[in-house]
Amino acid sequence: MAGRHARVGRDETPLLGGCAEVTSGFGALLRELRRQAGMTQDELAERSGIAVRTVGRLERDEGTDPRLGTVKLLADALDLAPADRRRLLAVATGGTPDPGEVPEAAVVRPVPRGEPAEAAERLAEAVAGRWQREEEQRRIHDPFPLPVRWRPLPARLTDHWANVRRVPAGATADALDLTGELGAIAATYRRIPSGRLVVLGRAGSGKTVLTLRFVLDRVRARAPGDPVPVLFGLGSWDPGTTALRDWLIEGLLRDYPGLAAAAPGGSTLAAALVEAGHVLPVLDGFDEIADGLHRAALEALNSTTLPLVLTSRPAEYAAAVAATDVLTAAAGVELADLTPDDVRGYLPRTTRRPAPAGGPGTVWDPVLGEAGPALAAVLSTPLMVVLARTVYSDAPGEDPAVLLDTERFPTAEAVEDHLLGSFVPTVYRDRPRWDPARARRWLGHLARHLDRLGTHDLAWWRLGGSLRRSSRILAVVLSAMLAVAVADWLYFLPVDIAGLGLLPGLGAGLLDGLLVGAVVGLAFGLVHGIMVVYGGLVFEPSRMQVRLRGRTGRPEGGLLRRFAGRFGAGLLGGFVVGLGYGPVTVLSRAAATGFAPGIGVLVETALVTTLVSGLVFGLAAGATFGLVAVLETPLDIGSAVSPLTLLRANRTTVLRQVLAFGPLLALAIAAGGRLVVDLLQDVVGPLVWTLSGGLAVGLIGGAGGAVAYVFAFTAWGQWLVVTRVWLPLTGRLPWATAAFLEDAYRRGILRQAGAVYQFRHARLQDHLARRAGGPADRVPAS
């Protein structure tokens, strides 16, 4: 198992000299460098994408077989200096710890950004690390993989063998032998000249496990230049609105944000990889495409010649074929059910509890020996076998003999419903952090949320969508209002108290902050509502980061175009905020003096101030947004190894944007205000813009506006306001939402699919959504 991450591309062969084992001293050196970096084995594993058990074995020199890719991942994760990197590579290749020179083939050079072929190698490493960890998390090899076998599809569901085998016109071709088992899926695919394979199987039959195994085996065996197998969940594809290649590109950008860097020619690296054939799409879940779109999806697949692997339940695929045609040039296989012998060979080995009354074997042996037709039918799919193992092998004291009660479980559906319903309470048993009843209801809320969206992808940046739009807009208004009000109070309260006295100053300062905050909050809420309600916008994690030095990648598109786009957005948003800010400041100051100047003067002053404020705020926000765009650089290709690492990366990106955006906006407001006032002095004057007043407005606008922008228009800000505060307040989710999701993943309720979570199986999601109640079923916030 150890070192399997690295068997990708050029790293498939052992390191130099044919060294099949870790050279003595490699483990000690790796341990020394890890400690110098201040990391634990867990932290090194998380950063490198290598299993912690593999890191431990390498440090103990337990005869594992490190590959160049493994050593490279470790060196990158430790951020080694060039000398230390050479030492680590030299020891791994059988050299001395500090050679003067390292063999040319062993030097791990940084990958140049913008080169599709090199980006493909980095992508292969990220894919291998990601899915290796996911396979281990799913305990597929504990105690051994369940058998997954397949047989060829009927001829009516596949293309002519002449097309599959790509023979010349007029020639004939014999059928290929496509029977096989789980470990042979990559070899089976290699026998298909067209590179197109359809895998059908009923719910729970092991399609997803098969695709995971295919991706890992294929990526380890690939040679330099071979396409990288990448797993895509088809449930989010709408072929009526998005072309297949465009959808693949968006999927790459979501799961590997570093591919947003510019490639030669101006497109993204993701687009260049897809267009140049560096990606082998593994399309999981054709049946999960929205009803009514299967025919369009199959027609769209047939409009391309891309090699691909496609999985589906049989009924949906057969219906699409009947409505249009088979998948062109594709061979096909269908997954077979588990046999009773498969189950008898597996379940008893998942527990050490003996059979009751001193009988032979384990608690499973008498149950499997007496299983009726309903139970036998249920235990014919890997999904149900794994659920049965979890409920009765992994939970002490639970007796699987209850499954033999035909009065309680008269049908296969009743047994399946029992196993699905028992799964969540079982995995939360005897673990005090989360109450099982609350956990089940929170999971039910998440399942209903996914059902409403029509997807299986549980993306943290879309959890706020489980609220009504009006509630989300209200959350934006309140959070933006609070941000601006606090910024206003921090400056004006001391000033007003010093100038007007304690009580009058306190009242004037509080009123000013509340009014300004309310108007700015309403402006942010208005823009947010227009973008979400009418524009249908979903705020997704940024694919960029702000970096002042060491910018190693170029964002897609020219700097001038990016500056112009951001400037326009900032100009509009800032102008709307300024239109509200101007009259409110005039009225709040007039209220503090008893409206002494008179209504006519106040109205005139308010109109002039509104115009000036709109121009000042608009120009300042536009210029600042444009400058921040210039400072952005793409994230690293392997940065989104999991939903939580993407969340943390986005949080860091947003905070850096605030640190850059806030001061720039403050200076732009102060300096821009002087410029606007000078230009309009002879038109609507006389106007006054003092240095102290400009700095005050700049500080308040920069600090409050930057924070309000985060809350209203960034994925992390929406997560913070809605998912971390609003949903827990209403009892729909726990306060520690991220910890709850990660805990559910570790318990096996959720799985990771790139940058998103999914329920372990669609059947589990459907069950939880069906069992969850309506609003009255919510639990109090805890």
C-alpha positions in Angstrom: 0.0 0.0 0.0 2.7 2.5 0.9 4.0 4.8 -1.7 1.1 4.0 -4.1 0.3 7.7 -4.4 3.4 8.3 -6.4 3.0 5.7 -9.1 1.9 8.2 -11.7 3.4 9.0 -15.1 7.1 9.2 -15.2 7.3 8.0 -11.6 5.9 4.5 -12.3 9.4 3.0 -12.4 11.4 2.7 -9.2 13.9 5.3 -8.4 17.4 5.3 -9.9 19.5 2.3 -9.7 16.5 -0.1 -9.5 16.3 0.4 -5.7 13.3 -1.5 -4.6 13.4 -0.5 -1.0 13.9 2.7 1.0 17.6 3.3 1.3 18.8 3.1 4.9 18.7 6.6 6.4 15.8 7.9 4.4 13.4 7.6 7.2 15.7 9.3 9.7 16.3 12.1 7.3 12.6 12.5 6.6 11.8 12.5 10.3 14.5 15.1 10.9 13.3 17.4 8.2 9.7 17.1 9.3 10.6 18.1 12.9 12.6 21.0 11.6 9.5 22.1 9.8 7.5 21.9 13.0 5.0 19.4 11.6 3.4 16.2 13.0 3.0 13.2 10.8 -0.7 14.0 10.5 0.1 17.5 9.4 2.6 16.3 6.8 0.1 13.7 5.6 -2.6 16.4 5.2 -0.3 18.8 3.3 1.2 16.2 1.0 -1.9 14.1 0.3 -0.1 11.0 1.4 -1.7 8.7 3.9 -0.4 9.1 7.5 0.3 5.4 7.6 2.5 5.7 4.6 4.4 8.6 6.2 4.9 6.5 9.3 6.2 3.5 7.3 8.6 5.7 5.4 10.0 7.2 8.6 10.5 3.7 10.1 12.3 2.4 6.9 9.8 -0.5 6.7 10.9 -1.6 3.3 8.4 0.5 1.4 9.0 1.6 -2.2 9.2 5.4 -2.5 8.7 6.8 -5.9 9.8 10.1 -7.3 6.2 11.4 -7.0 6.1 10.5 -3.3 9.4 12.1 -2.5 8.4 15.2 -4.5 5.1 15.5 -2.6 6.9 15.2 0.7 9.5 17.8 -0.3 6.8 20.2 -1.5 4.8 19.8 1.7 7.8 20.4 3.9 8.8 23.5 1.8 12.4 22.3 1.7 15.3 24.5 0.8 17.1 23.4 -2.4 20.0 21.8 -0.4 17.6 19.8 1.8 15.6 18.8 -1.2 18.7 17.4 -2.8 19.7 15.5 0.4 16.3 13.9 0.6 16.3 12.9 -3.1 19.9 11.6 -2.9 19.2 9.4 0.1 16.1 8.0 -1.6 18.0 7.2 -4.7 20.7 5.3 -2.8 23.2 8.2 -2.8 25.0 9.8 0.1 23.1 12.2 2.3 24.8 15.4 1.0 26.1 14.8 -2.5 27.7 17.5 -4.5 25.5 16.7 -7.5 22.2 14.8 -7.8 21.6 12.6 -10.9 19.8 14.6 -13.6 16.8 12.2 -13.6 16.3 12.6 -9.9 16.1 16.3 -9.7 12.5 17.4 -8.9 12.1 20.8 -10.6 9.3 23.2 -10.0 6.6 22.8 -12.7 6.4 25.9 -14.9 3.0 27.5 -14.7 1.0 27.8 -17.9 2.4 24.7 -19.6 -0.5 22.2 -20.1 1.8 19.1 -20.3 3.5 19.9 -17.0 0.2 20.9 -15.5 -1.1 17.4 -16.4 1.7 15.9 -14.4 0.8 18.0 -11.4 -2.8 17.1 -11.9 -2.0 13.4 -12.0 -0.2 13.7 -8.6 -3.1 15.5 -7.1 -5.6 13.0 -8.4 -3.6 10.1 -7.1 -3.2 11.5 -3.6 -6.8 12.6 -3.3 -8.4 9.3 -4.3 -5.8 7.1 -2.4 -6.9 8.9 0.8 -10.5 8.5 -0.1 -10.2 4.8 -0.8 -8.5 4.3 2.6 -11.2 6.4 4.3 -14.0 4.2 2.8 -12.3 1.1 4.3 -12.5 -0.7 1.0 -9.6 -3.0 1.9 -10.9 -3.8 5.4 -10.6 -6.8 5.6 -10.6 -7.1 1.8 -12.5 -5.5 -1.1 -15.9 -7.0 -1.7 -16.0 -8.8 -5.1 -17.2 -6.6 -7.9 -17.7 -8.6 -11.1 -19.1 -7.7 -14.5 -20.3 -9.2 -17.7 -20.7 -7.7 -21.2 -23.8 -5.7 -21.9 -26.5 -7.0 -24.4 -25.8 -6.0 -27.9 -28.7 -3.6 -28.0 -27.0 -1.3 -25.5 -23.6 -1.1 -27.2 -22.2 -0.1 -30.5 -21.0 -2.4 -33.3 -17.7 -4.1 -32.4 -16.3 -2.8 -35.6 -16.8 0.7 -34.3 -15.5 -0.1 -30.8 -12.4 -1.7 -32.3 -11.9 1.1 -34.8 -11.4 -1.2 -37.8 -11.4 0.2 -41.4 -14.6 0.4 -43.4 -15.8 -2.9 -44.7 -13.8 -4.9 -42.1 -15.4 -7.0 -39.4 -14.4 -7.3 -35.8 -14.9 -10.0 -33.2 -16.3 -9.2 -29.7 -13.8 -8.5 -27.0 -13.8 -10.6 -23.8 -14.8 -8.0 -21.2 -15.5 -10.2 -18.2 -13.5 -9.3 -15.1 -13.3 -8.4 -11.5 -12.5 -5.2 -9.5 -8.7 -5.3 -9.8 -8.8 -5.8 -13.6 -10.9 -2.7 -14.5 -7.9 -0.7 -15.9 -6.7 -3.7 -17.8 -10.2 -4.3 -19.3 -10.3 -0.6 -20.4 -7.0 -0.9 -22.1 -8.4 -3.6 -24.3 -10.9 -1.2 -25.8 -9.4 0.6 -28.8 -12.0 3.4 -28.8 -11.3 4.2 -25.2 -15.1 4.4 -24.4 -16.7 2.2 -21.8 -20.2 2.1 -20.3 -20.6 0.5 -16.9 -24.1 -0.2 -15.7 -25.2 -1.5 -12.3 -28.2 -1.2 -10.0 -28.2 1.0 -6.9 -25.5 -0.1 -4.5 -23.9 -2.5 -6.9 -20.4 -0.9 -6.6 -20.2 1.5 -9.5 -18.6 4.3 -7.6 -16.1 2.0 -6.0 -15.3 0.6 -9.4 -14.6 4.1 -10.8 -12.4 5.0 -7.9 -10.4 1.8 -8.4 -10.2 2.6 -12.2 -8.9 6.1 -11.5 -6.2 4.9 -9.1 -5.0 2.0 -11.2 -5.0 4.1 -14.4 -3.2 7.1 -12.9 -0.5 4.9 -11.4 0.1 3.1 -14.7 0.1 6.2 -17.0 3.1 7.2 -18.9 4.2 10.8 -19.5 1.7 12.4 -21.9 -1.1 10.0 -21.2 -4.4 11.6 -20.3 -5.1 11.9 -16.6 -8.3 10.1 -15.4 -10.5 12.6 -13.5 -13.7 11.6 -11.8 -16.7 13.8 -12.4 -20.2 13.4 -10.9 -22.6 13.8 -13.7 -25.6 14.8 -11.5 -24.8 18.5 -11.8 -24.6 18.6 -15.6 -27.4 20.2 -17.6 -26.7 19.4 -21.3 -29.4 21.9 -22.3 -27.4 24.8 -21.1 -23.8 23.7 -20.8 -21.6 22.0 -23.4 -19.8 18.9 -22.2 -16.3 20.4 -22.5 -17.3 23.6 -20.8 -18.8 21.6 -17.9 -15.7 19.5 -17.6 -13.6 22.7 -17.5 -15.8 24.1 -14.7 -15.5 20.8 -12.8 -11.7 21.0 -13.0 -11.7 24.6 -11.9 -13.9 23.7 -8.9 -11.8 20.8 -7.7 -8.4 22.1 -8.7 -8.5 25.9 -8.5 -4.9 26.2 -9.6 -6.0 25.3 -13.1 -7.4 28.8 -13.4 -4.0 30.0 -14.3 -3.6 31.2 -17.9 -2.3 28.8 -20.5 -0.6 29.8 -23.7 -3.2 31.4 -25.9 -5.1 33.1 -23.0 -7.4 30.3 -21.9 -7.2 28.6 -18.5 -5.0 25.6 -17.9 -8.2 23.6 -17.3 -9.5 24.5 -20.7 -6.1 23.7 -22.3 -6.0 20.3 -20.6 -9.5 19.4 -21.8 -9.0 20.7 -25.4 -5.6 19.0 -25.8 -6.9 15.6 -24.6 -4.9 15.5 -21.4 -8.0 14.6 -19.3 -9.8 11.2 -19.4 -13.3 12.0 -18.1 -14.7 9.3 -15.7 -18.4 10.3 -15.7 -20.1 8.8 -12.7 -23.9 8.8 -12.4 -25.6 9.2 -15.8 -28.8 8.3 -14.0 -28.4 11.2 -11.6 -28.9 13.8 -14.4 -32.2 15.6 -14.0 -35.3 13.8 -15.4 -36.0 14.6 -19.0 -32.3 15.4 -19.8 -30.9 11.9 -20.3 -31.6 11.9 -24.1 -30.0 15.3 -24.5 -27.0 14.1 -22.4 -26.4 11.0 -24.5 -26.7 13.1 -27.7 -24.2 15.5 -26.3 -21.8 12.7 -25.4 -22.2 11.4 -29.0 -21.3 14.7 -30.4 -17.7 14.3 -29.1 -15.0 11.8 -29.7 -13.6 12.0 -26.2 -12.5 8.8 -24.7 -14.5 8.3 -21.5 -15.9 6.0 -18.9 -19.6 6.4 -18.1 -21.6 4.8 -15.3 -25.3 4.5 -14.9 -28.2 2.5 -13.5 -29.5 0.3 -16.3 -33.0 1.7 -16.6 -32.1 5.3 -17.2 -29.4 4.4 -19.7 -31.6 1.9 -21.6 -34.4 4.5 -21.8 -31.9 7.1 -23.2 -30.6 4.6 -25.8 -34.2 3.7 -26.8 -34.9 7.4 -27.3 -31.8 8.2 -29.4 -28.9 5.8 -29.9 -26.2 3.9 -28.0 -23.0 5.7 -26.9 -21.0 5.8 -30.1 -18.0 3.4 -30.2 -18.5 2.4 -26.6 -18.2 -1.1 -25.2 -20.3 -1.9 -22.2 -20.4 -4.1 -19.1 -22.9 -4.7 -16.3 -22.1 -5.3 -12.7 -23.2 -8.6 -11.3 -24.8 -9.2 -7.9 -22.8 -10.7 -5.0 -23.3 -14.4 -4.6 -24.2 -16.0 -1.2 -20.7 -17.4 -1.1 -19.3 -13.9 -1.5 -21.3 -12.7 1.5 -20.5 -15.8 3.6 -16.8 -15.2 2.9 -17.0 -11.6 3.8 -19.3 -10.8 6.7 -18.0 -13.4 9.2 -14.5 -11.9 8.8 -15.7 -8.5 9.9 -16.2 -9.5 13.5 -14.6 -11.7 16.2 -17.9 -12.2 18.1 -18.7 -16.0 18.3 -21.9 -17.5 17.3 -24.5 -17.9 20.1 -24.8 -21.0 22.2 -21.2 -22.0 21.4 -21.9 -22.7 17.8 -19.2 -22.7 15.1 -18.1 -19.5 13.5 -19.2 -16.0 14.3 -22.6 -14.4 14.9 -23.0 -14.1 11.1 -22.6 -17.7 10.2 -26.0 -18.9 11.5 -27.7 -15.9 10.1 -26.3 -16.4 6.6 -27.0 -20.1 6.8 -30.7 -19.4 7.4 -31.2 -16.3 5.3 -34.5 -16.3 3.5 -35.2 -14.8 0.0 -35.7 -11.2 1.2 -32.5 -11.1 3.2 -30.5 -12.9 0.6 -31.8 -10.4 -2.1 -30.7 -7.4 0.1 -27.3 -8.8 0.7 -26.6 -9.1 -3.0 -25.2 -5.6 -3.3 -22.0 -4.2 -1.7 -23.9 -1.2 -0.3 -26.2 -3.3 1.8 -23.5 -5.7 2.9 -21.4 -2.7 4.1 -24.4 -1.3 6.0 -25.1 -4.7 7.6 -21.4 -4.9 8.6 -21.6 -1.4 10.2 -24.8 -2.0 12.1 -24.1 -5.6 13.3 -20.3 -6.2 13.1 -18.9 -2.8 14.1 -21.5 -2.1 16.9 -20.9 -4.3 20.0 -23.9 -6.1 21.3 -26.1 -6.0 18.2 -27.2 -9.4 17.0 -27.8 -9.8 13.3 -30.2 -12.6 14.0 -33.0 -10.0 14.2 -32.7 -9.9 10.4 -34.2 -13.4 10.3 -37.5 -12.1 11.7 -39.8 -12.4 8.7 -42.7 -10.8 10.5 -40.8 -7.6 11.2 -39.0 -7.7 7.8 -41.3 -9.5 5.4 -39.8 -8.0 2.2 -36.5 -6.9 0.9 -37.6 -3.3 1.0 -38.3 -3.6 4.8 -34.8 -5.0 5.4 -33.2 -2.3 3.3 -35.2 0.4 5.1 -34.1 -1.0 8.5 -30.4 -1.0 7.5 -30.6 2.5 6.2 -32.5 3.7 9.2 -30.1 2.0 11.7 -26.9 3.3 10.0 -26.8 6.8 11.4 -27.8 5.9 15.0 -25.1 3.2 14.9 -22.2 5.3 13.8 -23.1 8.0 16.4 -23.5 5.5 19.3 -21.2 5.9 22.3 -19.6 9.0 20.8 -20.7 11.9 23.0 -19.9 15.0 21.0 -23.0 14.8 18.8 -26.4 13.7 20.0 -27.6 11.0 17.6 -31.1 12.5 17.4 -29.8 16.0 16.6 -27.2 14.6 14.2 -29.9 12.7 12.3 -32.1 15.8 12.0 -29.2 17.9 10.9 -28.3 15.3 8.3 -32.0 15.3 7.2 -31.8 19.0 6.7 -28.8 18.6 4.5 -30.4 15.8 2.5 -33.6 17.9 1.9 -31.4 20.8 0.9 -29.7 18.6 -1.8 -33.0 17.3 -2.9 -34.3 20.9 -3.5 -31.1 21.7 -5.5 -31.5 18.4 -7.5 -27.9 17.4 -6.8 -25.8 15.0 -4.7 -22.9 17.5 -4.3 -22.9 19.0 -0.7 -20.9 22.2 -1.3 -20.2 24.3 1.8 -20.6 27.5 -0.2 -24.2 26.5 -1.2 -25.5 25.6 2.3 -26.9 29.1 2.6 -29.2 28.2 -0.2 -31.3 26.1 2.2 -32.7 29.4 3.5 -35.4 31.4 1.8 -34.0 34.2 -0.4 -35.6 36.8 1.8 -33.9 35.4 4.9 -30.5 35.4 3.1 -31.0 39.0 2.0 -32.0 40.0 5.5 -28.8 38.3 6.9 -26.7 40.3 4.4 -28.4 43.6 5.4 -28.0 43.0 9.1 -24.3 41.8 8.9 -23.3 44.7 6.6 -25.2 47.2 8.8 -23.3 45.9 11.9 -20.0 46.1 10.1 -20.4 49.7 9.0 -22.0 50.8 12.3 -19.2 49.4 14.3 -16.6 51.2 12.1 -18.6 54.4 12.4 -18.8 54.2 16.2 -15.1 53.5 16.6 -14.3 56.8 15.0 -17.2 59.2 15.7 -18.3 58.2 19.2 -15.0 59.6 20.8 -15.2 62.6 18.5 -18.8 63.4 19.3 -18.4 62.9 23.0 -15.4 65.2 23.0 -17.2 67.9 21.1 -20.8 67.7 22.4 -20.4 66.2 25.9 -21.1 62.6 27.1 -24.8 62.2 26.7 -25.4 64.4 23.7 -22.2 63.0 22.0 -23.2 59.5 22.8 -26.6 59.9 21.4 -25.4 61.7 18.2 -22.7 59.0 17.6 -25.0 56.1 18.1 -27.6 57.6 15.9 -25.1 58.4 13.2 -23.7 54.8 13.2 -27.1 53.2 13.2 -28.4 55.4 10.3 -25.2 55.1 8.2 -25.0 51.3 8.9 -28.7 50.8 8.0 -28.5 52.7 4.7 -25.2 51.0 3.7 -26.6 47.6 4.8 -29.8 48.2 2.7 -27.6 49.1 -0.3 -25.5 45.9 0.1 -28.7 43.9 0.5 -30.3 45.4 -2.6 -27.3 44.6 -4.8 -27.0 41.1 -3.2 -30.7 40.5 -3.8 -30.5 41.6 -7.5 -27.5 39.3 -8.1 -29.0 36.3 -6.3 -32.8 36.6 -7.1 -32.7 38.0 -10.6 -29.2 37.0 -11.7 -29.2 33.5 -10.2 -25.7 34.0 -9.0 -24.0 31.6 -6.6 -21.0 32.9 -4.7 -18.3 30.3 -5.3 -14.9 30.0 -3.7 -12.3 32.3 -5.2 -9.8 30.6 -7.5 -7.3 33.3 -6.8 -5.2 34.6 -4.0 -3.8 38.0 -3.3 0.0 37.8 -3.3 2.3 40.8 -3.4 5.5 38.9 -4.1 6.3 35.5 -5.7 3.3 35.5 -8.1 3.9 32.3 -10.0 0.8 32.1 -12.2 -1.1 34.4 -14.5 -4.9 34.6 -14.1 -7.0 34.0 -17.1 -7.5 37.0 -19.3 -5.4 40.2 -19.6 -4.8 42.5 -16.7 -6.5 45.4 -18.5 -9.7 43.3 -19.1 -9.7 42.1 -15.5 -9.1 45.6 -14.2 -11.9 47.0 -16.4 -14.4 44.3 -15.3 -13.7 44.8 -11.6 -13.7 48.6 -12.0 -17.2 48.5 -13.5 -18.6 46.3 -10.7 -17.0 48.4 -8.0 -18.2 51.7 -9.6 -21.8 50.5 -9.7 -21.8 49.1 -6.1 -19.9 52.0 -4.6 -22.2 54.5 -6.3 -25.3 52.8 -4.9 -23.8 52.9 -1.4 -22.9 56.5 -1.8 -26.4 57.5 -2.8 -27.6 56.3 0.5 -24.6 57.5 2.6 -24.8 61.1 1.5 -28.3 62.2 2.7 -28.1 60.1 5.9 -25.0 61.8 7.1 -26.5 65.2 6.5 -29.7 64.3 8.3 -27.9 62.7 11.3 -25.7 65.8 11.8 -28.7 68.1 11.4 -30.6 66.1 14.0 -27.8 66.5 16.5 -28.1 70.4 16.0 -31.9 70.5 16.1 -32.2 71.1 12.3 -30.9 74.6 12.8 -30.1 75.5 9.1 -33.7 75.0 8.0 -35.4 72.5 5.8 -34.6 74.1 2.5 -30.9 74.3 3.1 -30.9 70.7 4.4 -32.6 69.4 1.3 -30.1 71.2 -1.0 -27.2 70.1 1.1 -28.5 66.5 1.0 -28.9 66.4 -2.7 -25.4 67.8 -3.3 -23.9 65.4 -0.8 -25.7 62.5 -2.4 -24.2 63.3 -5.8 -20.7 63.8 -4.4 -20.8 60.7 -2.2 -22.0 58.5 -5.0 -19.1 59.7 -7.2 -16.5 59.4 -4.5 -17.6 56.0 -3.3 -18.1 54.7 -6.8 -14.8 55.8 -8.2 -12.9 54.7 -5.1 -14.5 51.2 -5.0 -14.0 50.8 -8.8 -10.3 51.7 -8.6 -9.7 49.5 -5.5 -11.4 46.5 -7.0 -9.4 46.9 -10.1 -6.1 47.2 -8.3 -6.9 44.1 -6.1 -7.5 42.1 -9.4 -4.0 43.0 -10.5 -2.5 41.5 -7.3 -4.3 38.2 -7.7 -2.5 34.9 -8.7 -4.0 31.4 -9.1 -4.1 29.0 -6.3 -1.9 25.9 -6.4 -3.2 23.0 -8.5 -3.4 20.7 -5.5 -4.8 23.2 -3.0 -8.3 21.8 -3.0 -7.7 18.3 -1.8 -10.8 18.3 0.3 -13.8 20.5 1.1 -12.3 21.8 4.4 -8.9 22.6 2.8 -10.8 24.6 0.1 -12.7 26.3 2.9 -9.5 27.2 4.7 -7.9 28.3 1.5 -10.9 30.5 0.7 -10.9 32.0 4.2 -7.2 32.9 3.8 -7.8 34.4 0.4 -10.7 36.5 1.6 -8.8 37.8 4.6 -5.9 38.7 2.4 -8.3 40.5 0.0 -9.7 42.5 3.0 -6.2 43.4 4.2 -5.4 44.7 0.7 -8.9 46.1 -0.1 -9.6 47.9 3.2 -6.5 50.3 3.2 -6.7 50.8 -0.5 -10.4 51.8 -0.3 -9.7 54.1 2.6 -7.0 55.9 0.7 -9.0 56.0 -2.5 -12.0 57.6 -0.7 -9.8 60.2 1.0 -7.9 61.1 -2.1 -10.8 60.6 -4.5 -13.0 62.8 -2.4 -10.5 65.7 -2.7 -10.3 65.2 -6.5 -14.1 65.0 -7.0 -14.7 68.1 -4.8 -12.1 70.1 -6.7 -13.7 69.1 -10.0 -17.3 69.9 -8.9 -16.4 73.0 -6.9 -17.5 75.4 -9.6 -20.5 73.4 -10.6 -22.4 72.6 -7.4 -20.2 74.4 -4.9 -19.2 75.7 -2.5 -18.0 72.2 -1.3 -15.8 71.4 1.7 -13.5 68.4 1.9 -11.0 68.7 4.7 -8.1 66.3 5.2 -9.4 65.1 8.6 -13.0 64.6 7.3 -11.7 62.8 4.2 -9.6 60.5 6.3 -12.5 59.8 8.6 -14.9 58.9 5.8 -12.1 56.8 4.2 -11.3 54.9 7.4 -15.0 54.1 8.0 -15.7 53.3 4.4 -12.6 51.2 4.0 -13.0 49.2 7.2 -16.8 48.8 7.2 -17.1 48.5 3.4 -14.5 45.8 3.2 -16.1 43.7 5.9 -19.6 44.3 4.5 -18.3 43.2 1.1 -17.0 40.0 2.6 -20.4 39.2 4.2 -22.4 40.0 1.1 -20.3 38.9 -1.9 -17.9 36.2 -1.0 -18.4 32.4 -0.5 -16.6 32.4 2.8 -18.5 35.5 4.0 -21.9 33.9 3.2 -20.7 30.7 4.9 -19.9 32.8 8.0 -23.1 34.7 8.1 -25.6 32.1 7.1 -24.2 28.7 7.8 -22.2 29.5 10.9 -24.7 31.9 12.5 -28.2 32.0 11.0 -28.7 28.3 10.4 -27.5 27.3 13.9 -29.7 30.0 15.5 -32.7 28.4 13.8 -31.6 24.9 14.8 -31.1 23.6 11.3 -27.4 23.0 11.7 -24.9 22.8 14.6 -22.7 25.8 15.5 -19.6 23.8 14.6 -20.8 23.0 11.1 -17.4 22.4 9.5 -16.5 20.0 12.4 -19.8 18.2 12.1 -19.4 17.7 8.3 -15.8 16.4 8.7 -16.9 14.2 11.6 -19.8 12.8 9.4 -17.2 12.1 6.7 -14.9 10.2 9.1 -17.8 8.2 10.4 -18.6 7.1 6.8 -21.9 9.0 6.4 -20.4 11.4 3.9 -17.8 10.9 1.3 -15.5 13.4 -0.4 -15.8 14.0 -4.1 -13.1 16.6 -4.8 -14.1 19.9 -3.3 -17.5 18.8 -2.2 -19.1 16.2 0.2 -21.7 13.6 -0.9 -23.7 11.3 1.1 -22.2 7.8 1.2 -24.8 6.7 -1.3 -27.8 8.3 -3.0 -30.0 5.7 -1.2 -28.9 7.1 2.1 -29.6 10.7 1.0 -33.0 9.7 -0.2 -33.8 7.9 3.0 -32.7 10.8 5.3 -34.6 13.3 3.2 -37.7 11.2 3.3 -37.5 10.6 7.0 -36.8 14.2 7.9 -39.8 16.3 8.8 -40.8 19.9 7.8 -40.2 23.0 9.8 -41.7 21.6 13.0 -39.1 18.9 12.9 -36.3 21.4 13.6 -34.3 20.9 16.8 -33.4 23.8 19.1 -30.0 25.4 18.5 -27.3 23.9 20.7 
